[in-house]
Amino acid sequence: TSVLLFEGSITLLVPLQEAVQTPSDRAAFPKLYSKVILGIVSFYSFFGMTCWMAFGEDVRTVMTTSLPPGTLASTVQLAYSLAVVFTFPLQNFPSLEIVCSTVEKVLSSKDDGGSDSSSNAQRNVISTLLVILLSIIAILTMNDLDKVVSLMGSLLGCPLAFVIPPLIQNQLAKGEIGPWTRRVNVLVAIFGVGAMAVSSTTTIMNWE
């Protein structure tokens, strides 16, 4: 489950670095990015340990439901729900762009070209279908949120965090890294594949 935290950081790494304008700032980006990720991991670790010490074994998957009944708990739950609703378009944007671009390429290869209105209509249809699909999945799995997150972390988080980055570095930086670094990258990728297989199997076997 914790590996799923790296999903957003890994997928946004390249777009964020490409958005940096000056070469000097771009050169300083890796160190700054490492500090930010370290800060986020430290915050999540502190938050998790604090909640565990506060609620003990009775802590629930959705932490806000573990709060004692009252005005404060209701306010926190409402604020969290609103945050999820208003940030959903931003969370859905990368996957929507990939799906839309793929569909547009397929359709453009069959047609001579389309107007902007037809392209916007296609995006609206794809967006609607994608939201409906995600809503159905959420309704069907809302009682097994912990297992869904664990499975997503196993199947998606492990490759994004441990397998793909070292293999990309070996491929793109062939002349810049030594053989020792290449071997370490391969070992990290192998570890990621093993962790993905073990955690996915464990999650599926314990699914009730």
Solvent accessible surface area in square Angstrom, and as a share of the most:
residue,aa,sasa,rsa
1,T,95,0.55
2,S,76,0.49
3,V,31,0.18
4,L,33,0.16
5,L,85,0.42
6,F,65,0.27
7,E,57,0.25
8,G,36,0.34
9,S,22,0.14
10,I,47,0.24
11,T,69,0.40
12,L,84,0.42
13,L,56,0.28
14,V,98,0.56
15,P,72,0.45
16,L,84,0.42
17,Q,55,0.24
18,E,112,0.50
19,A,74,0.57
20,V,30,0.17
21,Q,167,0.74
22,T,63,0.37
23,P,114,0.72
24,S,81,0.52
25,D,83,0.43
26,R,90,0.33
27,A,80,0.62
28,A,57,0.44
29,F,22,0.09
30,P,70,0.44
31,K,154,0.65
32,L,108,0.54
33,Y,36,0.14
34,S,68,0.44
35,K,143,0.60
36,V,74,0.42
37,I,34,0.17
38,L,122,0.61
39,G,41,0.40
40,I,78,0.40
41,V,59,0.34
42,S,59,0.38
43,F,121,0.50
44,Y,99,0.38
45,S,54,0.35
46,F,134,0.56
47,F,89,0.37
48,G,38,0.36
49,M,116,0.52
50,T,56,0.33
51,C,15,0.09
52,W,135,0.47
53,M,151,0.67
54,A,73,0.57
55,F,56,0.23
56,G,25,0.24
57,E,145,0.65
58,D,120,0.62
59,V,40,0.23
60,R,148,0.54
61,T,79,0.46
62,V,53,0.30
63,M,49,0.22
64,T,17,0.10
65,T,57,0.33
66,S,19,0.12
67,L,44,0.22
68,P,94,0.59
69,P,137,0.86
70,G,42,0.40
71,T,115,0.67
72,L,138,0.69
73,A,7,0.05
74,S,68,0.44
75,T,75,0.44
76,V,55,0.32
77,Q,66,0.29
78,L,111,0.55
79,A,58,0.45
80,Y,119,0.45
81,S,56,0.36
82,L,85,0.42
83,A,51,0.40
84,V,65,0.37
85,V,94,0.54
86,F,151,0.63
87,T,55,0.32
88,F,68,0.28
89,P,89,0.56
90,L,137,0.68
91,Q,114,0.51
92,N,14,0.07
93,F,109,0.46
94,P,60,0.38
95,S,50,0.33
96,L,24,0.12
97,E,60,0.27
98,I,115,0.58
99,V,57,0.33
100,C,1,0.01
101,S,49,0.32
102,T,73,0.42
103,V,49,0.28
104,E,57,0.26
105,K,147,0.62
106,V,74,0.43
107,L,62,0.31
108,S,67,0.43
109,S,92,0.59
110,K,157,0.66
111,D,87,0.45
112,D,163,0.85
113,G,56,0.54
114,G,69,0.67
115,S,65,0.42
116,D,119,0.61
117,S,80,0.52
118,S,44,0.28
119,S,37,0.24
120,N,84,0.43
121,A,51,0.39
122,Q,55,0.25
123,R,71,0.26
124,N,97,0.50
125,V,86,0.50
126,I,23,0.12
127,S,30,0.19
128,T,74,0.43
129,L,107,0.53
130,L,31,0.16
131,V,59,0.34
132,I,86,0.44
133,L,95,0.47
134,L,67,0.33
135,S,50,0.32
136,I,86,0.44
137,I,81,0.41
138,A,58,0.45
139,I,113,0.57
140,L,135,0.67
141,T,36,0.21
142,M,131,0.58
143,N,133,0.68
144,D,34,0.18
145,L,71,0.36
146,D,63,0.33
147,K,47,0.20
148,V,27,0.16
149,V,34,0.19
150,S,27,0.17
151,L,40,0.20
152,M,74,0.33
153,G,2,0.02
154,S,4,0.02
155,L,86,0.43
156,L,86,0.43
157,G,0,0.00
158,C,6,0.04
159,P,25,0.15
160,L,38,0.19
161,A,21,0.16
162,F,56,0.23
163,V,19,0.11
164,I,71,0.36
165,P,45,0.29
166,P,11,0.07
167,L,85,0.42
168,I,84,0.43
169,Q,76,0.34
170,N,12,0.06
171,Q,115,0.51
172,L,144,0.71
173,A,16,0.13
174,K,117,0.50
175,G,83,0.80
176,E,153,0.69
177,I,32,0.16
178,G,34,0.32
179,P,90,0.56
180,W,182,0.64
181,T,49,0.28
182,R,83,0.30
183,R,143,0.52
184,V,54,0.31
185,N,13,0.07
186,V,66,0.38
187,L,113,0.56
188,V,53,0.31
189,A,7,0.05
190,I,107,0.54
191,F,126,0.52
192,G,0,0.00
193,V,73,0.42
194,G,33,0.32
195,A,28,0.22
196,M,50,0.22
197,A,53,0.41
198,V,102,0.59
199,S,37,0.24
200,S,10,0.07
201,T,70,0.41
202,T,67,0.39
203,T,14,0.08
204,I,107,0.54
205,M,150,0.67
206,N,93,0.47
207,W,88,0.31
208,E,181,0.81
